Amino acid sequence: MAQDYTEWLAINVLNDQQLVSYRSLSRALKVHSNLAKQMLFDFHRKQNAKKPGTVHATYLITGTKRKATPITDGTQSQEHGEDTVMQSSPLLPSSSAAKPEEEDVDTILLQTVMLVKEEHLEKAQVTFESITGMHIYSLQANGLGDIQALTECNRKIAVDYASEDPLEIWKQYGTIQNPNVKRRTQRRQPPPPAPAPAKDAAPKAKLVSTTSKPAVLKKEGSKDSQDSKPASKPTSAKATPEPSKKPPMNKRQGSDIFKSFAKGKTKAQAAQESQESVVSTPKAAPEDEPMGGFSDEDEADEVEAAVVEDDSTVVNGKSKKDREAELQAMMNQEDEVMEDAAEDSPEIAEPDADEGAIDKPDSQAADEPKETVQVENGRIRGRRRVMRKKTVKDEDGYLVTKEEAAWESFSEDEPAPKKIKVPPTTSMNKPAAAAAGKKSAKPGQGNIMSFFSKK
Amino acid sequence: MAFSNGAESLLSPPRDEEHLVLDRTPSSYNPLLTFNLAKGEKKHYQQQYADMYFARLAQLKPAVEQIAGDAWEDFEVAGETVSKVERVLDVRQGQLCWVVGTIYMEMPLKPNILDDITKDHWIVAPPPRVKFISPSGGDQVMLEDESGRLRLTGSFLPSILLVTGCIVAVLGTENANGDFEVLDLKVPDLPRQPERWERDDGEAALNSKAVKQERTQAGKIAVVSGLGISGDAGDALTLDMLMEYLLGESTSPKDQEQAARISRLIIAGNSLASASPIPGREEAAAKKSGHRKYGYDSSAYNAAPTGHLDVLLSTLLPSIPITLLPGESDPTQTTLPQQPIHPAMFSHSRAYMTLPEQEETGWFDSVTNPWEGDVDGWRLLGTGGQPVDDVFKYVEGDDRLEMMEAMLRWRLCAPTAPDTLFSYPFQDGDPFVIADCPHVYFVGNQPRFDTTVVEGPTGQSVRMIAVPKFRQTGELVLLDAETLEAEVVRFEVFGGD
């Protein structure tokens, strides 16, 4: 083992010119952190004995400093002094002057943990009154320019060793163990840590992770990531952003894109459009409203997100098949209401009211099967018939409102899911409508462009 | 400079010694849900804020009356004995009396809705003020209850700490101007303090379980606040040092043993530097929409700080349980009581939290601000700093501990809510009234570390701690759970000079 670490350090510090901290060494060689610190010391001494100045170190000193920067104006003693007990006067005079008679008696134990470069070691040691511990923190081949670069070591550890289970593996590194840790297993894995935190990577990672589910989606995975790029161009010129609404919308949008599209990039495009238009219209509401509105909706959204997360695998599988069947049926049909979707959506003030206009393609999905009810996790959920109002533009240009039956999935636990399931269904239906629209309106090129340009 | 024994044991080549893996002291934890609000649609904002004041007065009036009655029973001035008056408007001119009411401070420099209107008409808005105190004495102090308002004067007033919202009893008489001249003033003072382990023993007794007499020695509670994680590099190194210290990986074996005694970490607010703030009216109009990709504008929202916080927490959680309070700059509401930061923000640390429907508390507890709970038997009350910062604006001086003590004696952890501190309009009762005196009262995000012990009339004793901002000071407060004494560990990087 003595040879391993010398070799490893020689390769990483001298050859690769990397910054190696005791933590990186302990993870790489699977040894206790204290042993790693000793290894670093040994290597540092030997290398500098051979050729001075080849390896530079940073040290971590722990101890009590001299009375340069006192916490209170008390004496710097190791024992705890008496704490003053404030007199029990009901109200104190509100003077801003310090109370000198009390501060003499107060002594607070102050320990300092200081990171210092090799060249400043002597000076740093002088500032300490007593040192309880000192060890090497890291080694590097050349001098360390910016000491903040040391954060890179921990960042790399977090990325490289993310797959290790801390409760099992970290014992060998010397981390303080806690026998009472409670952790639950998650069904959905957290998004993998992206090494280059490009913001594209984050949603892509999420999109990629959701494709690990039903096999049908796998072949669409690569396609959608390309689709999103051209889709983003038309959306760039769209409405003003709403930062606080983006994260929950983004996540749902990511999963909806997968759920809803069978083929064709316009669906993904139109999904983005519809989300944008839905999102842009609330912004038109007065400035003061978003404060209350966001918190309620986001809260409700997030409650749903928590609910959806746990049961997502089951729900996704079932309704995805239904929706795929729906879309197939829609492909084969004439569509006359695509323009209506475009015109009606700007009128709508809140996403909740969207169900009127945007749900009309729902009626065309004639092959919704039977009403099903399932009991899962103590909740009753399934599909049922619901009466919905559809507003349709006649050939004379009249708006006609009809009541039609539609299918929706429901869950009996909270009223919130019913409210929240509406935006997903609306965004799901819009791409369906747009896809059907494109197919049928191919001869009429002008109709398509009017649909997009409205947003 | 003296080296302790064993300090240099790590400055030696590897020997064949056994490196111990330490076990952390367990933490006994039993939080209260005093400040949790109903979720979703059950939370209403239709009610008026005045109900909060009435509820507060109703809750605290008995206590103040008792104290005032005891103190002023035989009080005499110039042969006239004092009498109690029920309502503020019943005070008669020339009559020596005492009355209970709510203090209201009329300060022209307080934030005013008219300032917003000024902003519409003039380009330059008045700058935000550090303190609301008017220089020329334009401030007035009034006493108010359900019946009416009474202006207070007298030379006694400037010597006391008063803010809007505290319930007091004043002794004095009405003068010719119609103002009440104050001779003396009484506050509710500290409420009853429960015994250590009282709640845990009580619950065990209710469940007919044998009350545990044997309890292991409690460790230390680490309190930190103001981590201030933003996307830029800045102080990431001190955060790393904090993390390694708490994990027991850095420092010498002796220090690691000390670190192993830390049983719980409490983060008291402002873990993130900014929570994607909602832009003001002018900024939103001026800013043109950024490039929107995947449905959100990346330039307006930066996910890196939350990710960094999540990684930090998930690295610490396998070893130490954490209680996280939100603060002013954290992604939760701005009104008090701030609700727990949602688990959705913590994709890795989420595994250590309990699901919403589970009854038990999680290893990683995301809690409200302010927060009350039992740790190792002691009752802790803590906030992220907003109430104290708001009281600071009302009074002269800078002594945060004094303000904290005053808040304890007023029995209000957020006295200025809802006047200048945004708050939820509580209808049935005011949860900001401190019902049980805590053993430890900590406030985060203060400019400096400060601590002292406050005593109460019936033997209560409270350890008050002002926790400094970690981003600026690098200080971590360690509270010994057996002796309730505080010590500080400071992390720093040598400047080199």
Chai-1 contact restraints between the chains, C-beta under 6 A:
chainA,res_idxA,chainB,res_idxB,connection_type,confidence,min_distance_angstrom,max_distance_angstrom,comment,restraint_id
A,H32,B,H19,contact,1.0,0.0,6.0,A-B,restraint_1
A,S33,B,E249,contact,1.0,0.0,6.0,A-B,restraint_2
A,N34,B,H19,contact,1.0,0.0,6.0,A-B,restraint_3
A,L35,B,P14,contact,1.0,0.0,6.0,A-B,restraint_4
A,L35,B,H19,contact,1.0,0.0,6.0,A-B,restraint_5
A,K37,B,L10,contact,1.0,0.0,6.0,A-B,restraint_6
A,Q38,B,L10,contact,1.0,0.0,6.0,A-B,restraint_7
A,Q38,B,P14,contact,1.0,0.0,6.0,A-B,restraint_8
A,M39,B,P14,contact,1.0,0.0,6.0,A-B,restraint_9
A,F41,B,L11,contact,1.0,0.0,6.0,A-B,restraint_10
A,D42,B,P13,contact,1.0,0.0,6.0,A-B,restraint_11
A,L60,B,S250,contact,1.0,0.0,6.0,A-B,restraint_12
A,T62,B,T251,contact,1.0,0.0,6.0,A-B,restraint_13
A,T62,B,D255,contact,1.0,0.0,6.0,A-B,restraint_14
A,H80,B,E485,contact,1.0,0.0,6.0,A-B,restraint_15
A,D83,B,V453,contact,1.0,0.0,6.0,A-B,restraint_16
A,V85,B,V453,contact,1.0,0.0,6.0,A-B,restraint_17
A,V85,B,E455,contact,1.0,0.0,6.0,A-B,restraint_18
A,M86,B,T452,contact,1.0,0.0,6.0,A-B,restraint_19
A,M86,B,V454,contact,1.0,0.0,6.0,A-B,restraint_20
A,S88,B,E455,contact,1.0,0.0,6.0,A-B,restraint_21
A,P90,B,V187,contact,1.0,0.0,6.0,A-B,restraint_22
A,L91,B,I160,contact,1.0,0.0,6.0,A-B,restraint_23
A,L91,B,L161,contact,1.0,0.0,6.0,A-B,restraint_24
A,L92,B,E402,contact,1.0,0.0,6.0,A-B,restraint_25
A,P93,B,S159,contact,1.0,0.0,6.0,A-B,restraint_26
A,S94,B,L161,contact,1.0,0.0,6.0,A-B,restraint_27
A,S94,B,V395,contact,1.0,0.0,6.0,A-B,restraint_28
A,S94,B,E396,contact,1.0,0.0,6.0,A-B,restraint_29
A,S94,B,G397,contact,1.0,0.0,6.0,A-B,restraint_30
A,S96,B,G397,contact,1.0,0.0,6.0,A-B,restraint_31
A,S96,B,D398,contact,1.0,0.0,6.0,A-B,restraint_32
A,I108,B,V488,contact,1.0,0.0,6.0,A-B,restraint_33
A,L109,B,E487,contact,1.0,0.0,6.0,A-B,restraint_34
A,L110,B,V488,contact,1.0,0.0,6.0,A-B,restraint_35
A,Q111,B,V489,contact,1.0,0.0,6.0,A-B,restraint_36
A,T112,B,R490,contact,1.0,0.0,6.0,A-B,restraint_37
A,V113,B,F491,contact,1.0,0.0,6.0,A-B,restraint_38
A,M114,B,E492,contact,1.0,0.0,6.0,A-B,restraint_39
A,M114,B,F494,contact,1.0,0.0,6.0,A-B,restraint_40
A,L115,B,V493,contact,1.0,0.0,6.0,A-B,restraint_41
A,V116,B,F494,contact,1.0,0.0,6.0,A-B,restraint_42
A,H120,B,F494,contact,1.0,0.0,6.0,A-B,restraint_43
A,H120,B,G496,contact,1.0,0.0,6.0,A-B,restraint_44
A,A124,B,F494,contact,1.0,0.0,6.0,A-B,restraint_45
A,Q125,B,M1,contact,1.0,0.0,6.0,A-B,restraint_46
A,F128,B,M1,contact,1.0,0.0,6.0,A-B,restraint_47
A,S130,B,A2,contact,1.0,0.0,6.0,A-B,restraint_48
A,I131,B,F3,contact,1.0,0.0,6.0,A-B,restraint_49
A,I131,B,A7,contact,1.0,0.0,6.0,A-B,restraint_50
A,T132,B,S4,contact,1.0,0.0,6.0,A-B,restraint_51
A,T132,B,A7,contact,1.0,0.0,6.0,A-B,restraint_52
A,T132,B,D255,contact,1.0,0.0,6.0,A-B,restraint_53
A,G133,B,A7,contact,1.0,0.0,6.0,A-B,restraint_54
A,G133,B,T251,contact,1.0,0.0,6.0,A-B,restraint_55
A,G133,B,S252,contact,1.0,0.0,6.0,A-B,restraint_56
A,G133,B,D255,contact,1.0,0.0,6.0,A-B,restraint_57
A,M134,B,A7,contact,1.0,0.0,6.0,A-B,restraint_58
A,H135,B,L10,contact,1.0,0.0,6.0,A-B,restraint_59
A,I147,B,V493,contact,1.0,0.0,6.0,A-B,restraint_60
A,Q148,B,A233,contact,1.0,0.0,6.0,A-B,restraint_61
A,Q148,B,L237,contact,1.0,0.0,6.0,A-B,restraint_62
A,L150,B,L237,contact,1.0,0.0,6.0,A-B,restraint_63
A,T151,B,A236,contact,1.0,0.0,6.0,A-B,restraint_64
A,T151,B,L237,contact,1.0,0.0,6.0,A-B,restraint_65
A,T151,B,D240,contact,1.0,0.0,6.0,A-B,restraint_66
A,N154,B,D240,contact,1.0,0.0,6.0,A-B,restraint_67
A,A158,B,V311,contact,1.0,0.0,6.0,A-B,restraint_68
A,P166,B,P318,contact,1.0,0.0,6.0,A-B,restraint_69
A,L167,B,P318,contact,1.0,0.0,6.0,A-B,restraint_70
A,K171,B,V21,contact,1.0,0.0,6.0,A-B,restraint_71
A,G174,B,V21,contact,1.0,0.0,6.0,A-B,restraint_72
A,T175,B,L247,contact,1.0,0.0,6.0,A-B,restraint_73
A,T175,B,S319,contact,1.0,0.0,6.0,A-B,restraint_74
A,I176,B,L22,contact,1.0,0.0,6.0,A-B,restraint_75
A,I176,B,R24,contact,1.0,0.0,6.0,A-B,restraint_76
A,I176,B,G248,contact,1.0,0.0,6.0,A-B,restraint_77
A,I176,B,A260,contact,1.0,0.0,6.0,A-B,restraint_78
A,I176,B,S319,contact,1.0,0.0,6.0,A-B,restraint_79
A,Q177,B,V21,contact,1.0,0.0,6.0,A-B,restraint_80
A,Q177,B,D23,contact,1.0,0.0,6.0,A-B,restraint_81
A,N178,B,R24,contact,1.0,0.0,6.0,A-B,restraint_82
A,N178,B,S319,contact,1.0,0.0,6.0,A-B,restraint_83
A,N180,B,P26,contact,1.0,0.0,6.0,A-B,restraint_84
A,V181,B,W363,contact,1.0,0.0,6.0,A-B,restraint_85
A,K182,B,W363,contact,1.0,0.0,6.0,A-B,restraint_86
A,R183,B,A351,contact,1.0,0.0,6.0,A-B,restraint_87
A,R183,B,Y352,contact,1.0,0.0,6.0,A-B,restraint_88
A,R184,B,A351,contact,1.0,0.0,6.0,A-B,restraint_89
A,Q186,B,A351,contact,1.0,0.0,6.0,A-B,restraint_90
A,P190,B,S347,contact,1.0,0.0,6.0,A-B,restraint_91
A,P190,B,H348,contact,1.0,0.0,6.0,A-B,restraint_92
A,P197,B,A304,contact,1.0,0.0,6.0,A-B,restraint_93
A,K199,B,S298,contact,1.0,0.0,6.0,A-B,restraint_94
A,P203,B,Y294,contact,1.0,0.0,6.0,A-B,restraint_95
A,S232,B,K293,contact,1.0,0.0,6.0,A-B,restraint_96
A,T235,B,R292,contact,1.0,0.0,6.0,A-B,restraint_97
A,S236,B,H291,contact,1.0,0.0,6.0,A-B,restraint_98
A,S236,B,R292,contact,1.0,0.0,6.0,A-B,restraint_99
A,T240,B,S289,contact,1.0,0.0,6.0,A-B,restraint_100
A,P241,B,S289,contact,1.0,0.0,6.0,A-B,restraint_101
A,P241,B,D297,contact,1.0,0.0,6.0,A-B,restraint_102
A,P241,B,A300,contact,1.0,0.0,6.0,A-B,restraint_103
A,P243,B,S276,contact,1.0,0.0,6.0,A-B,restraint_104
A,P243,B,A300,contact,1.0,0.0,6.0,A-B,restraint_105
A,P243,B,Y301,contact,1.0,0.0,6.0,A-B,restraint_106
A,K246,B,Y296,contact,1.0,0.0,6.0,A-B,restraint_107
A,K246,B,Y301,contact,1.0,0.0,6.0,A-B,restraint_108
A,M249,B,G295,contact,1.0,0.0,6.0,A-B,restraint_109
A,N250,B,Y294,contact,1.0,0.0,6.0,A-B,restraint_110
A,N250,B,G295,contact,1.0,0.0,6.0,A-B,restraint_111
A,N250,B,Y296,contact,1.0,0.0,6.0,A-B,restraint_112
A,Q253,B,G295,contact,1.0,0.0,6.0,A-B,restraint_113
A,Q275,B,G295,contact,1.0,0.0,6.0,A-B,restraint_114
A,E287,B,R281,contact,1.0,0.0,6.0,A-B,restraint_115
A,S295,B,Q333,contact,1.0,0.0,6.0,A-B,restraint_116
A,E299,B,G40,contact,1.0,0.0,6.0,A-B,restraint_117
A,A300,B,G40,contact,1.0,0.0,6.0,A-B,restraint_118
A,E302,B,H342,contact,1.0,0.0,6.0,A-B,restraint_119
A,E302,B,A344,contact,1.0,0.0,6.0,A-B,restraint_120
A,A305,B,A344,contact,1.0,0.0,6.0,A-B,restraint_121
A,A306,B,P356,contact,1.0,0.0,6.0,A-B,restraint_122
A,A416,B,G40,contact,1.0,0.0,6.0,A-B,restraint_123
